[in-house]
Amino acid sequence: MGDHPQDREVLSGESPGDDPIVAPATAPGRGAIGVIRVSGCDLSPLVSRLFDFPLIARHAHFGPFRDAAGEVIDQGLAIRFPAPNSYTGEDVLELQCHGGPVVMQLLLRAVLEAGKGLGLRLARAGEFTERAFLNGKLDLAQAEAVADLIDAGSAQAARMAGRALVGEFSDRVRKIADALVEVRMFVEACLDFPEEDIDPLTQGDLAARLDSVRSDVAALLATARQGALLREGMTVVIAGEPNVGKSSLLNALASAEVAIVTDLPGTTRDRLAQTVQIEGVPVEIIDTAGLRLTDDPVERIGIDRARGGIATADVVLWLADAREPDRDEAGAIASEAIRTARESGAAELRVLNKVDLSGHAPGTDESGRIWISAQTGAGLEALRGRLLALAGWQGAAEAQFIARERHLQALRTCGERLDAALPAAADGFELMAEELRLAHRALGSITGEFTADDLLGEIFSRFCIGK
């Protein structure tokens, strides 16, 4: 993972706390083993209180774990990782015991008792990884990849998070930043030595190099979008009149009987969601109440919630009966729901269900409509492919690493500043230099070179305790 001390230089003076911290590093519940993790600047005093023998660095020592009264709690392994060769860059002590919740609690209490007077305290969520970042063991993108790896919902997502963790994403960001620094150095040198009367735009390949940086940012943004989609997924709302097969389609996509299906209109009264994976991409499918005029107050609430779901959807799947393919859309679906979808910017997809009853062939027609049968599964592969295409998915080969929305925003900002750099030169090279500086700053925010402390707090607070 490597040290990146340059990423820490421009933080606002924040440094890792001196207090040693402790927390369970394994999930709550029963298991074969449980791990208690401690990290601090110097754990020698704590180790001497816990054990009556020295711990050799990175060696597993088997023996009893005792409480403050000397009673044996359990037998297990103790491993010490001296600074700086540890996860956090500090001294780290890991105690591996049997994974019962009572045993874990007793051992944690014993460590806290031994740490009295040494400043030992319970760790905050994500504090171990935060210290790894602040001590230069990980950059910010790698630290976020730790959480993404833990939260990965598919093998593909885990592989992509692993690539980000070992620094593939960060390396590409740094290569672009290095090229941008060279451009900045030349422009600012011309500003620092005005007596030389040098026009930066006429010197060598400056414009070409700037275009190259812009192209690299655009390419990285395209790849990062794939990683963000793999991490965040997308939300698809199935909307339409009653009895067109919305619940049947949800069941077919989920490959499970998630929703109740009957011939009675208005069966679905509330939003029903199920997350499925399409080529590794998590897709939340939401079944909604049929859109129609009704005097039933409960059904009206369901219809209102359907419209609320449409407002937050990435894709709205308008479902209709394949036996009435030419029915006017405005008449078939509440016009207010259509307006909501279009105002929210959601992608829209027209799907005609029940081809097994209509006799129409499944698949996509010349107008882009997809003909399916939720009952038999005909046409569902075409539907899945279209959903991924609407989300911008280009396949696993392009998604080299997990990315987050803040990474995308930083790359967009960088691209915008680079686009503005050359036009800004018309009003003075000082303005061009400022645009380049802002572009560089946006890139640096990805790895943590330029990152506000409140953002750091928000990022690490989302980690689990003990990580």
N, C-alpha and C positions, 0 to 999 in steps of 0.2 A: 504494500500500500504506500509505503514511503512517506517521508516527511516533506511537508510543503510550508516551511516557516514563512515564506513570503506572503502566504495567504493570511497570516495573522498580524502583519505589521500595521495594517491600517485600521484594525478594529479600535474601538474607542477606549483603549486602555484596559479592557476586561481581561482578566486572567483567571485560570482555574482556582477554585477555592482551596485553601490549605487544610480544611477539615477532612479527615478520612470519612469515607461513606461506606455503607453496607446495605445490602438488599438481597432477597432471594433472586437468583438468576434463572430459575426454572418456573414454569407456569404453576399457578395454584392447583391443588388437587393431589391425587395419589399417583405415584409412579415408582419405578424401580429405583431411581436416584433423584436426589434434589441437590441443588448447588446454592451455597451462600457465597456471594462475591463481596470482597472488600477492596477498596482502592484508596490510596493516600500517598502523601509525599515520602513518608518513611514509616513502614509498618513494623519495624523491629521491636518497639516496645509492646505492641499488641501481640505479636507472635510469641514473645517471651512470656507473656501472661497466659496465653492459651496452651502452650506446649512446654514441656520440660526438656526438650531437645531441639537443636537447631534444625531449620529447614533448608536443605540444599536447593539452590535455585533450579527451578524447572524439573524437579524430581518429585515423584508421587510418594508421599510418606503415609503409610497405613498405621492407624492407631486409634485409641479411644478419644472421643470428644466429651469433655466434662463440663458441668455447670459450675457456678461460683462456689458451690459447697463441695465440689470434688466428685459429685456423683456422675457416673457414666451415663451420657445421653444416648450415644450411639458409637459405632465404629465406622470409620470411613477413611477417605483420602484427603490429605492437605497438600496443596501445591502453591508455591510462592513464585511469582514472576517479578524479579527486581526491575525497577525503572532503569533505563527507558524502554526496555524490551518487553512491553506488555501492551494490552489492548488500549489502555488509557494513557500510556506513557508514564504512569506513576507506578509505585509498588502495588502489586495486585496479589491478593490471597484468595484462593478458591477452596472451599470446604465442600467435599462431596459426601453426602450421607444418604441414608435410605429416604425415599421420597414421600413419606407420610406427612400430612399437614401438621400433625402434633409434633413430630420429630423436628420438622423444619422450624416450627415456631420456637421450640425449646432451644435449638441450636442458635437461632438468630438472637434470642434473648441472652444466651450465654456470651455471644460475641459482643453484644452491646454492653453487658455488665463488665466484661474484660476491658472494654474501651472507655470506661468512665474515667474522666480526667485527661483523656487523650483527644477529646473533641469529636469522637466517633458519633455519627448520627446516621439516621436512615436516609437513603438516597432519594432524590426526587425522580420522577419519571424521566427517563432519557439521560440522566446525569452522567452515567458512565461514558456514553457515546459523546456527550457534550464535552467532557474532559478530553476524550480522544481527539476531538476536533480542535479544541483550544490548545492542546499540546502538540499539534502538528502531525498526529498519527493518521488522520483522515482529513480530507477537505470536506466542504459542506455537502457537495453532491454525493460523495461517497458515504457520508454519515446518513443522509436521507435514504440511500440505497440499502443500508442496514435494516431500516424499518420496512422498506418495500420488500426485502427478501423475506422477512418474518411474516409479512402480511400477504405474500404472494398466493393468489388463488388458483394458480395453474402451474404446471411444470414449465411452460414457456415463460410465464411471468417471472418465475424463480430464476431461470437462465438469464433473462434480460437484466434482472436486478443484480445478479452475480457479476455480469459484465460491467455494470456501473460501479459496483463495489470495488472491483480491482482497478478502476480508474480509466476505462475506455472513454467514457463520456468526458471526464475531466481533461484527459489528454487532448481530445479534439478541441475543447474550449481553449486550452492553453496554447495550442498551436496557432489558433486564430488570433488569440491575444498577442502572441509574440510577433506575428506579422503586422498586426495593427500598431504595436509599439514602434516598429521600424518606420512606419508611415508617419506616426506622430512625431518621432524624433526629428525627421527631416523637416517637417512643416514648422515645428517649434524652433529648430535651429535657424531657419530662415527668419523667423520673427526676432530671435535673440541677436541676430547680426544683420540689421537692416542696411548697414553701410555697404554690404556686399551686393545689394540691389538684385537679389535672386528671386525670380518668380517660381514658386514651388511647382506650379502646374506645367512649367516648361522644362523641368529638370528630369531627365532620364525617363523612367517608366513609372513615375509616381501615380498617375491616373490609372495605369494598367494594374498596378499593385493594389490600389484601392478597390478597383473592380473585382480583383481576385478575392480580396477579403470579403467583399459583399457576397460574392458567389459562394464562398465557403460558409458564411453565416446562413444563407438561404438553404444550402444543402443540409447543414446541421439541424436547422429548424424543421425541415421536412422529415428527417429521421427521428427527431425528438417527438414530433407529433405522433408517430407510430408508437413510440414507447409510452407516451402519455395516454394514448387510447388503450394500450394493453393494461395500464395501471388503473385508469379511471373508468374505462368501459363506456358504455352509452346507455341511454334510457329510451326505450321504444314503447309508445302508447298505442294500443289497439283501440280504435274508435269506430263507431258506426251505429246503424240502427239496431234495435233488438232482433235477435234470431238470425243474424247473418253468420254466426259461428265464431264470435270473438273468443269465448271461453274454450271452444274446441281447438282453436288455433293456439291459444296459450298452452293447453295440454299437449298439443302436438310438438310445439317447439321445446317444451320442458321435458318431453318424453315421460310424463307422469300425469296422474289424475289430480291436478292442482285445483281446478275450478269445477264446480257443479255444472253439468250440462243437461238441460231439459228442452223440450219443445215449447215451453211456456215463455212468452215474452216477459222481459223485466226480471229474470231470475237473478242476474248480477245487480246488486244494490250498492256495492262499494268497490273501491279500487282493490284489485288483487294482484300482487307482484310476485314474480319468480325470476331469479337470476340464472341464466344459462350461459354456456360458453360456445362461441362460434369461432373456430380456428384459434382458440386460446383467448379470445377477446371476451371479457365479461359483458353480457348484455342483460340489462334488467327489462323484462317484458311486463307491461302493466295492462291488465284486462280492466275495462271500465264499463260502467252502466251504459246500456243502449240509449242513444240520443233520440228522444222523441218527446212530444207534448204529453203530459200526464197529470192527472189530478192526485196521484198517490204522493203524499208528502215525503215518505221515505225514499221513493224512487227519485223524486226531484232533488233530494240531497245528494244521492248517488250521481246524478247527472251533473250537478254543480261541481262535485269532486272530480268527475271525469274532465270537465273543462279546466279545472285547476291543474290536473296532471298534464293535459295537453300544453299548457303554458310553460311547463318546465321540461318538456320532452326534447330529446335530440332528433328523434324521428317520430312522426305521426303516421301510423299505418291505417289508412282509411279502408275499412273492410266493407265489401258489399256482396250481394248474392249474384253468382255467375249466371243465374237464370234471368236476371234483369240487368245486363251489363250497360245498357244505354240509359238507365234511369238518371234523371237530372241530379247531379251531385248536390246542388243547393237545396233541392227538395228532399233528397234522401238523408242528408246529414244537416244538423242544425247549423244555420249560417253563422251563428255567433261562435260556435266551436271552430269553424273554418277560419274565421277572422282572428280568433285567438292564436291559432297555430301559425298563421302567416305573420302576425305582429311579433310573435316570439322568435321568429327566424328558424323554426324547426323545419327540417327536411320533411317532405311529404311523399308518401308512396301509396298508390292506388292498387288494392289487391282484391281480386274477385274470387270468392270461395265457392265451394260445392260444384267443382267441375265434374265430379262423379255423377251429379244429377242433371247437369246441363248438357253434357256431351261435348263440351269444348275441350280442346287439348290443353294440358298444363304447360306452363312456361311463360315467357315474356312475349307480348305482342309488339307490333310496330309503334304503338303509342306509349310504350313503357309500362303498361299495366301488367301485373303478374297474375296468372290464373293458377289457382291451387285447389287442392282438396285437403282440408284439415282432417277429414275422416280417413282417407287412404294414404296421406303423405305425399301425394303427387304434387310436384311443383315446389315443394318446400326447400329443396336445395337452391333453386333459382332465387327464392325469397331470401334465404340466408346470405347468399352472395350479394344480392342487391343491398341488403342492410349494411353489410361491411363496406361496400363501395360508397354508400351515402355517408358513412362515418369517416371516410378517407383512409380506410385500411388498405395497405398495399402489400401485405404479406409479411411473414416472420423474417424474411431475409433483410428487410429494410429496418426492422425494429431491433437495433443492436443493443439497446439499453433502455431501462425504465427511465422515464422522465416525468416531471411534474408540471402543473400549470404555471408555476412561478418560473420554471426554466423556459417555457415557451414564451412567456411575457418578456423575460429578459432578452431572449434572442430577437423577438419582434422589435423591442426598443432599440437594440443594437443596430438592427437592419435599418430602422427608420432614421437613426442618427447618421449612419453611413450614407444613406440616400440623400440626406440633407447637406452633407459635408461639401461636395463640389459646388452646388448652387450657392452655399453660404460664402464661398470664396469671392463671389462677385461683390459682396459688401465688405470684404476685408478678411484677410487670412486669420485674424484673431478669431473670427466667428467659425471659420473652418476648423481651427485647432480646438475650439470649445466643443464642436459637434463630435470630433474624434475622441475627445476626452470623455464625453458622455457615453459614447459607444463602448469605449474601453471599460468604463465603470459598470455598464450594464452586464458585460461579459463577466467581470470580476464578481458580480453578485451571485453568480451560479456556484462558483467554488468557495465563496466566502471571503474573497479578497476585499470586497466592499459590501458589507452586510450590516444592517442596523441591529442593535442588540435586541430590540423588541421582536424582530423577526426570528432571531436565534431562539429566543424564549418560546415563541409559538411553535417552531419546528420541533424542538426537543421535548416539549410538553406532551406531544402526541405519541411519543415512544412509550413502550411498556416499562413498568418498574423493573429495575435490574438490568436494563440494557442501555 
